[in-house]
Amino acid sequence: MNDVISTSSITEESAVRYERDDAGIVTLTLDDPTARANTMNALYRDSMHAAVERLYAEVDDVIGVVIASAKKTFFAGGDLKGMVQTTVEDAPAVFAEVEQVKADLRRLETFPRPVVAAINGAALGGGLEIALVANHRIAADARYDIGLPESQLGLLPGGGGVTRVVRMIGIQPALMDVLLPGTRFQPAAAKEKGLVDEVVAPDDLLTAAKAWILDHQHDPEAAKNPWDRDGYRIPGGDPRQPKFAQFLPAFPALLRQQTKGAPYAAPRAILSTAIEGAQVDFDTASRIESRYLTSLIVNQQSKNMIQAFFFDLQAINSGSLRPQGFAPYKAVKVGVLGAGMMGAGIAYSCAKAGMQVVLKDVSADNAARGKAYSESLLDKAISRGRSTEQKKAELLGRITATADPADLVGCDLVIEAVFEDPSLKHQVFAEILPFVDPDALLCSNTSTLPITDLATGVDRPADFIGLHFFSPVDKMPLVEIIRGAQTSDEALAKAYDVVQQIRKTPIVVNDSRGFYTSRVIGTMTNEGLAMLAEGVHPVSIERAATQSGYPVGPLQLSDELNLELMAKIGKANRDAAGESYVEHPGEAVVATMIGLGRPSRLKGAGFYDYVEGRRAGVWPGLADAFPVAEPQPPLADVADRMMFAEAIETAKCFEEGVIESAAAANIGSIMGIGFPPLTGGAAQFMTGYQGVDGTIGLTAFVARADELAEKYGDRFRPTDRLREMAAKGESFPA
């Protein structure tokens, strides 16, 4: 063997460094010099091709290969920026590019020497797919994610992920545990699932990788993955075997149940890729996978989802909506005012994040019941193996339940969560202000009341801001931050940091009645109720919603929100608008249902019947209260009326300055109010709308909105500004 070969000319402008040590072990270090993270861009593709070519040229001097990374993350995945720019016409080029990337990985996989992946950090998507070509995978024992989350971006793991995971762990576990849900595993869990073989201390990672090669250098079988060995069979069987084939009909049924019939292209493509690929040889299966991936990449749905769940979410998490120039803020002690459902959930979230929490209510008993909510959540987590008695004791020890405002001494953060009554909110702030820190951030959890008006109840309106949490607080990932007229930039920066401190996603909006999320979701529920009054079958309304991607239909949602509360909000909006108020036809349905004594799930009767709190089907009396008409409208119109209502209201929010960021509109509409994720959110739905003729963009959206307006009323008519944007090819601010 030759002496150590130092980095050659291919590594000077390369994303893959090639180094061989005295023992003959080559380390391929993934390290894109042009970016903070490694992705499958053109530089990577050229570099990996050159590295693999060199391996084969020097095979006689090599005893094994280690795939490592010089970045904090092992490998970030595919080149999403490039993907969103593709069109249907690019499909042949996309397919060829995918196949070339996979050809180099396949050559690395079949290299006649053992290959080990040394995973030092996050290996998601393409990162894990690179590791999967190795004969042995070793992960550093640290906190990071390993997985194939492509389904969450409207894609599939097309770099060999579907084909290899199916052959590693079997069709059913591959689909249900890894591929369809896009599960992110911590290293130990990835090992348990069979995605990695060892977990070692970070400092031992490369040593362990090389040791495995030295131990297996003379074993030719160690240089082959199971599917390349004679006699291999997919664990658990494949579709060609009658015993397994009898279960095949269950897969699409389960998928339809999970997606509620919504046309998510990626899960369907993943299922098809797995089942079709399991019936053929590896290389044919890989080609099938490439074809399905190509169809998803050039499809508008993946572009919508990538925009929201990658670019928008990444921007928000990196602070794009946060005022700059202020030091990071970390709250230490929070006073939560009101121990009802919202206050109890906020207290739990804050305590879970490590804050000291003072949970205050009008009585000690009420406060204690609010604290007990945290105990019930922790008991449930313990029963599922997700927590321990020690962690429970520690978290509960951080919550003080009290009725005494003096216990808020030392609080640098206050979050009020009492009833939606301005005078009550003013009262509870007046009670605690003498005790909290003089510069404490003052927050109100309200879903509709203008923050500027609420700020008149405190003597520090610059420190006052809205934090709109969603119910249930412990599960909902979004917080809508509302900036009042006098809220300072510093207070907004602090609030942004607080939301991220409790591990939730912040969006920022400006003050107005209903803010962004409550205002927009009201248009969807109203439209659903209006269609009921027109005679659209209630089941059709609900199914049109869920089959579009909404988590629930407008009738079920109205039961949950409470029609009495909706009526109260409607009256407040009417009073605030005065003579300019235009009543929505859905409001009459709210009044009718309240008059019938069916206002909510809480009262045990709404659009649905309830038995012991459980939904038991649509109330049969709806047919008498709102007779079904003939003929029924197209289901596509029923769905579009709800989505277009929310989208047009979003456009109005932009025009009025309520919301100023497409990222905030997209993430807020999806995470806060259930706008269909496959659309990419309310703003992306407009800019990425695809008409029946294939036209994509605001022009197509405006044309469809005009169609709806002609059939169902001028509330669907696009605004002048939307028409102007469409004509000029403009978009919403990022």
N, C-alpha and C positions, 0 to 999 in steps of 0.2 A: 504493500500500500504506500501511496505517496504521503508526504507530510501534510499537515493541516493546510487546506486550501482556503485562503482568505476570500473575502467578498470580491467577486470579479466584476467586470464591466456591466454585467446585466443588472447588478444590484444598485449601481449608482443612480439610475433612474428607474428603480424597480419598487414594487409594493411587496415583493417577496425576496427576502435576503436568503442567500444560499451559503451555508457554512458547513464544512466537514471537519470533524475532529480526528485525532490520531487513531481512534478506534475504528474509524470508518462510518461513524454515525453522522448523517446529514441533518442539520436543523434548518427547516424552512420557516423563517420568521416573517409573519405577516405584519407589514409596517409601511403603510402608505405615507410617503413623505409629504404629500400634498394636502392631507386632511387629518382631523383629530381622530377619526375612526376609520377602520377598514371597511370598505364596501366593494361590491362586485362591479366596479367601474372599469373603464377601458384599460387603465393602468394595471389594475389587478389582473384582468384577463390576459393581457400580454405577458405580465410578469409570471403568472402561474404557468402559462404555456411554456415559457422559456425555462423555468425551473424544472418542470417535468421532463422536458427534452434533455436537459443536462443530466438529470438523474439516470435516464436510460443510457446516455452516452458514457456515463461513468459507473455503470452498474457493477462492474467487477471490483471497484474500489469502495463499494458501499455495502454495509451490513444491515442498515436500517435507517428509517427516516422519522424525525420528530417534527410535527407541525406545531409551531408555537406562535405567540403574538407579542409584539413590543408595545401594544396599546393597553390602556386600562381595561377595555373590553376586548374579548378574544377576536370577534369579528361582528360587525353590525348588520350585515345582510346585503340584500340586493340594492341596486342603484335606483331608488324610488324617484329621484328627480328625473332620471331618464325615462322611467316607465310612464309617468303621467303625461309626457310629451308625445307618446306614441298615438297613432291612429290605426283604424282598421286596415288601411292600405299598407301599414308597416308590418303586418302580421308575418309575411314570409321572412323578413329580415330579423324580426324578434325571435322567431322559431330557430333560425340558423344560429343566432347569437347564443340562445339558451343551450342548444345542442353542442356548441363549441365549448362553452364553459363546462358542461357536463362531461364532454369527451376527455378533457384534461383531468378532471377529477376521477373519471373512470380509469384512466391510465395510471394515475397515482394509486388508486385502490388496487389495481392488478399488478402493481410493481412487484417483482419477485423478491422482495425483502420486507420484513415487518415494518408497518407504519403505525406510529402512535400519535394521538392528538393530545397535546398538553394544554388544557383549557384553564386559562388564568382569570377569566372574567366573563361577562355576559356573552353567551353564544345563542343568539336568537335567529331564527330563519336561516339565511345563508351561512351564518356562523356555525350553527349546529350541523348543517348539511356538509360543510367541509370536514367537520370532525367525524361525521358518520362514515366517510370513506376509509377512515383509519381502521386497523385491525384491533386496536385497543384504545380506549379513551380514559384519560385520567383528568379529574377536575380538582382544582384547588379548593380547599375547604374555606369558603368565605360566603358573604351574602351577595349573590347575584343570580340572574335568571338564565336558565337553559330551556330551550323549547322551540316550537315551530308555530308562532302566532300568526302566520300569514292569513288565516281565515278571517281574522279581525280587520284585515286591510283589504278584503275582497280578493285575495290571491290564494294560491296553494303553494306548498313547499315544492317548487318545481326544479330545484337543484339536486334532486334525488331523494328528497325528504320523504315523500309518500312511499316511493318504491322501496327504500331501505328500511324505514320503520315498520312497514307491513311485514317485511321479511325478517326483521329482528324479533318482534314481539307478538306477531299475529294480527290478523285483520281486525277483529273486534276491539282489542285493547288499543291498537294503533288508532282506529277511528274514534272511539268513544273517549279515550283518555288523553290522547295527544293531538291528533290532527284536526278534528272538527271543533273542539272547544278552544284550540290554540293555547293549551295550558303552558304556563311558565313555571318551571320547577326550580327549586333550590337544589344545589349539588347533591345533597343526600337523597332527596326525593327523586332526582333524575337517576341516581344509581339504583334506587329501589324499583323504578319503572323499567330499568334495563337500557337507558339511553347512554349511561356512562358505566365504566367497569370498576373504577377506583376513585376514592376521594382522599386526598393527602394534604398535608400542611402546605401552604403556598410556597414556602422556602424549599420544599422538597420536590416540587413539581417536575422540573426538568431532570433532576437526578432520578426520580422514579421512572420517568419516561425512558431514559437511556438504560436504566437497569432492566426494564422489561425487554428491551431490544437485545441486550447482551444475554439475557436468560433464554431468549427464543431465536437467536440468530441461526441456529442449526436445525430449526424445525420448519420445514417447508409449508406445513399446514398453518403455521402462525402468520404467514404472509398472505393467507386467503381469508376473506370473510365467509361466513357460513354459506351464503347463497352461491358462492363460487366453488364449493367443495362437492365432491361426488355424493350422491344420495340425499342431497338437501331437500327438506320439505318445510313449508311455511308452518310455524307453530299454530296449532289449533285447527289446521285444515284450510282448504281453499275451495272456491266455488265449483271445482270439477268433482268434488267428493260429495256424494249424496247426503251424507250425514251433516255436512256443513251447509250444503245448498238449500236445505229445508228452512234454514234461518234467514236466507237472503231477503225474502219479502219484508222482514221486520226492519231492515236498515232504512229504506226510504220512508217507511211509516214513522219510525222514530225521529228521523230528520224533519219530516213535515210537522210532527208534534212539537219539536224543539223550536222551530222557526215560525210556528203558527201559520204555515203556508205562505209566508213572505218569500218573494223571489230572490233570495240570496243566492247568487251564482256560485260563489266559492265553495260552500259546503256541498252543493250538488256535484260540482266538478271534483272535489276531493273524494267523495263517495264513488263516483264513476271511475276515477283514476285508480283507486285502491282495488275495487272489485275486478275491473277489466285487467289491470296489471297483474293481479294474482293468478291469472289464468294463462299467462305467457311467460317466456323467458325474461331474464333481467333486462337485457338491452331493449327488447321490444316494449316492456313495461315502462322503461325510462323514456322511450320515444312517445308513448301514450301520454305520459305525465307532461312532457314538453308541449304537446299539442293543447292539452287542457290549460296549461299555464299561459300559453300564448293567447288563447281566446280570452282569458281573464284580464291579461295585461292591457289588451287593446279595447277592452270593454269599458264603458263610461262608469259603471258601478264601482270598479276598483279605484278609479281616479277620484271619485267622490269620497270613498272611505279612506284612501291614503291622505287626501287633503285634510280631513277632519282628525283622524286618529293618529296620524303621524305629524304632519306639518303644523296643523293648528294646535294640537295638544302639546307638541314639543315647544312651540313658541310661547304658549301660556305658562307652561312649567318653567321655562327659562326666564320668565319675568317680563314678557313683552308688553303687558298691560300695567306694569308697575312703574310709578314715577321714579326716575333715576336721581342719583345724588344723595340718597339717604342710606345710612348704615343699616345692615340687616337687623331686624328686631325680633326678639324672642320673649314672649310673655312668660312670666314666672307664676303669677297668682291671678286667677280669674274669678270674678264674682258673676255667677249666673243667676239672674233674677227671674223667678218663676220655675217651679218644679213640675210643671205638667209634662205632657209627652215630649214637646219640643225642648224644653229646658232640661229635662232629664237626659235626653239624647245628646244635647250639647255638652252637658256636664261629663257624660261618659266619654265622648270624643276628646275633650280637653284633658281629662285625667289619663286616658290611654296614651296621649301624646306627652305625658310627663308633667303637666301643669298641676299646681295645687289649686283645688277647686272649692269655692264656697258656694254651695247651692242654697239659695235663700227663697223662702216662700212666706206667706202670711202667717203660717203656723209651723211649728216644729214637726208636727205629724205629716203635713203635706210635703215638707222638705225631705223627711225620712222616706216617704213613699217614692219620691223622685230618685233618691239614692238607691232604693231597692230595685229600680229598673236596671241600674248598672249591674247589680248583683245577679239579676235574672239572666242578663246577657252573658255574664261570665260563667254562670252555672251551665248554660247551654253550650258555651265554648268548651268547657271542661268535659262535658258529656260526649263531645265530638272529638276529643283529643287535641283541641286547638289551644288549650290553656291549662294552667295548673292552679292548685289551691294557693300556692305561694304568690303567683302572679295576681290572682284574684285579691288576696289580702293586701298586696302592695297597691293595687289600683284603688280599691275601696278606701285604703288609708289616706289617699290623696283627696278624697271628697269629704268635706264637712257640710252636713245638713244643718240648717239653722233658720230661725225666724228673726234673729238679731242683726240689724244692719251694721252694728259695731264690729261684727266678725269679718267685715270686708276691709278692715284696716290692712294696708299693704298691697291691695289689689292694683296691679298695673294694667288690668284689662277688665272691662265689664261687658257682659252680653245679656241684654234684657230679652226675655222670651215670654212675656205675659200676653193676655188677650189683645186682640186688635182694636184697642180703644185708646185714642190719643190721650185722654185725660188720665187714664190709668197708667199709661207709660210715663207721662210727665210725673205722676205721683211717685212711682217706684224709683225713678232717677233722683228726685229731690230727696228721698229718704236716705239714699246711700252716698250721695256726693260728698257730704262732710267727712266721710271716713276713708274713701279710696285715695290713691295717690293723686296729687294735683295735676299730673300730666297723664293720668290713665286714659287709655283709648276707650271711648264710650260707643258701644255698638247696640243697635236695635235689630232684633230678628222680626222683620215684618215682611209680609208678602205683597202688600198693596199700599200701605199708608205712606204718603210722601215724606221723605227723610227731612227735607227742609222745614216742614211744619213741625215734625217731632223735635227737631233741634231747638225750637223755641223754648222747650222745657228745661234746658240746661244753660249754664252760664258760660260754657265753652263750646260753642257750635263748631269751631274749627276742628275740635277733637271728636266730633260726633259723626257717625257713619252707619249705614245700613249693612247688615249681614243677613241675607235671606237664605236660611237653611231649608232643606227639603226633607220631607218625612218619608220613611223613618231616618232620622239623622245618622244613626250608626251605619246605615247601608248606602244612603245616597251620596255620591261622590262630589257633588257640585255645591258651591256656595256663591251666590250672586251678591257682589259687593256694590252697594248703591252710594254714589257720591252726592251729598247734598250741596246746596248752593254755596254754603260757607265751609264745607269740608276742606281741610288743607291737604296739600300734596303729601306732607309727612304722615298725616293720619291714614291716607289711602295706602301709602307704602307699608305702614305698620299693619293695616288690615290684611293686605295681600300676604304679608309674611305670616300672620296669624293663621290664615286659612291653609297655607302650605305647611305650617307647623303641625296642624292637626290632620295632615295628610289628605287634604281635600283639594279639589281643583277650583281656583278662583276665576270668575269672569267679572269685569268691571262695567257698570252701566251708570248713566246719569239719572238724576231724580225725575220721576214723573209718576203719575198714578198707575199702579200696576207694574211699574218698572218695565223690564223686558219680558221675563218668563211668564209672569202671571197674566200680563196683558195679551201675550201671544197665545197661550194655551186656552184662554177664554174664547178666542175665535174658533178654535177647533171644536170645543164642546158645544158652543152655540150653533155651529153649522150642523153638527150631528143632531141636535135637538130640532133644528129647523127642518131637517130632512124627515125626522119622525113625524112632525106636524104635517108635512106634505104627503104623507102616506107611504114613505119608503119603509119597507119591512125592517123592524128593529134588528133582526138577526143579520140582514144584509148590511146594515150600517156598521154593526160590530165587526162582521167578517171583513168588510172592505177595509176597515182600519187595521186590523191585525195582519191581513194579507198584504198590506202596504208596508208593514214593518213597525207599526205602533205597538207598544206592549199590551195595551188594552183599548177597547172601543170607547167612544164618547159617552155612551149610556152607563157603562160600568164605572168609568172615570167620574162622571157626575155624581153617581151614588157615593163614591169614595170622598169626593171633594165636599159634598153636602149642599143640596140645592138651596137650603136656607141661607147658607153663607154666600152662595152665588147670587141670590136675590139681594142680599145686603150689599155686596160689592157693586152689583148693578145699580142699586139706588144711589150709592155714593158717586158712581161715575156719572149718573144722570144729573145729580145735584151739582156736581163740579162743572159739567159741560153746559148746563143751562139750556137755553133755547137751541143751541147748536147740536144737541144730542140726537143721534139717529138710533132708534130702537131696532135691535136685531130680532128677526122673527123667532129665534130660539128662546128669547126671554119669556114669551107667552107660555111656552111649554113648562118652564120652571114654575111659573105661577100656578099653572094647572095641576102639576104634580104635588105642589105644597098644599093646594086646596083639597086634593084627594087624600091627604094624610100620608103621602109617600115621599118624604124629603131626603132620605139618605140610608145608607147601610147602617149608620150609627143608630138610627131609629128602627132598624129592622125591616124597612120597607122603602123601596125606591123603584127604579125601572126594573129591578130584579127582586125576586122573593129571596128571603133569607131565613134559614133554619139554624138556630143556635149560632148566629153570626156567620154562617157559611152560605155562600151564594148558591141558590137552588134553581136557577133558571129564570128566564125572562118572565115578568109578571103577566099572567094571562090577560089581565084587565087592560093592558096596553092596546089590545085590538079594539076595545070599545072606546077608549079615550082618544085614540089616534088610529082610525081605521086605515087599513092597508089599501093603497090605491092600485088601480090597473090602468095602463101597464106600468111596470117598474122601470126606473131609469137604468142605464148601463152601470155595472158595478165600477167601471173605471171612472165614471163621473162622480159616483158616491165617494170614492177614495180621493179623487183630485180636489173635490170641494173642501175637504178637510185640510189637505196639505197646502193648497193654494191660499186658503184663508189665512193660515199661519205665515206662509211665505210673504204674502202681500202686506200683512201687518208688520212683519219684520222689515220690509222695505220702508214702510212708514216710520218705523222706529229709527232707522238710519237717517231719514230725511229730517226728523225732528230732533236729532242729536241725542236720543235716548241711548243708543248703542253706536259705537264708533269703530268696531272691529269685526270683520267677518269671522275671525277665529272665535271671538266671544259669542257671536250669534250662532255659529255652528255647534260649538261645544255646549253652550248654554241650552240650546234647543234639544240636543240629543240627551245630554246627561241630566238636565233639569226637568224637562217636560215631555220626554219620550218621543221627540220627532224621529221618524224612521232613520236608523243609522245608515242603511244602505244608500241614502241620498246624500250623505255627508253633512247634513244639517240644513237649517232653513235658508242660509245664504247660498251655500253650495248647491242646494236644490234648484235655485234660480239660475245661477251662472253655469251649472252643469246639466241643466234640463235638456233632455233629448226628446224631440218631437217624433211623431209617427213617421215622418219622412227622413228621419236620421239626423236632422239638423240639431246641433248642440249649442246651447248658450241662451242668453237673455232674449234674443230674438224669438227663439222657439217658445220660451216661457211666456212672453208677452202675447204671442199668437194664441196659445192655449188658454191663457187667462181671458182674452177677448171672447173666445168660444164659450167659456163658462159664463161670462157676463151676459152674453146674448141669451143664454138658456135659463140662467138662475138668478140674475140680478146684478146691478151695478157695483155691488160690494166686491165683485171679482175683477172689476175694471182696473188695469194697471195704472199707476200714478204717472203723471207727466214726466217725472224724473226717471222712472223706470224705462219709459219709452225713449227718453233722451240717451240713457246709458246704453240701451240696446242698439240704438242708431249709431252711436259713436264707438261701440265696441268696448265700453268701459266696464269696470267691475266695482265691487264694494271694497273699501279700504281694508287691508289685511289686518 
